Amino acid sequence: MTLKECYKAIGGNYADVVNRFGGERLVFKYIYKFLDDESYNLLIKSLEDKDFEQAFRMVHTLKGICQNLSLTRLYDSCSLLTEELRGGCGKNYLVYFNKLKLDYEEIIKIIKTFKKENED
């Protein structure tokens, strides 16, 4: 799988990210670093603890990372949850979190497959 194919599979914007980073080399570096980012895990913990202020910060952080990496589909999911948590707990936060969770897990799986194929 090429980087372009990976971005297509994850619902990202390949042209935008390559332009932003000035080529593929840095995109490889940062898309792999995304796998180690703890924002998503901290978001889950915050929601479990009903710490909606912390959850807002974590989803907002994840949204920013997605924007920088042009992970459009996940960015959109993060945006919905961010707005739902802005100023406290919205009544539909679980609906938005479940959408984000599905997108996140699928994207992580695709990136891990991409990494494995390109490191061997």
Secondary structure, 3 states (H helix, E strand, C coil): CCHHHHHHHHCCCHHHHHHHHCCHHHHHHHHHHHCCCCHHHHHHHHHHCCCHHHHHHHHHHHHHHHHHCCCHHHHHHHHHHHHHHCCCCCCCHHHHHHHHHHHHHHHHHHHHHHHHHHHC
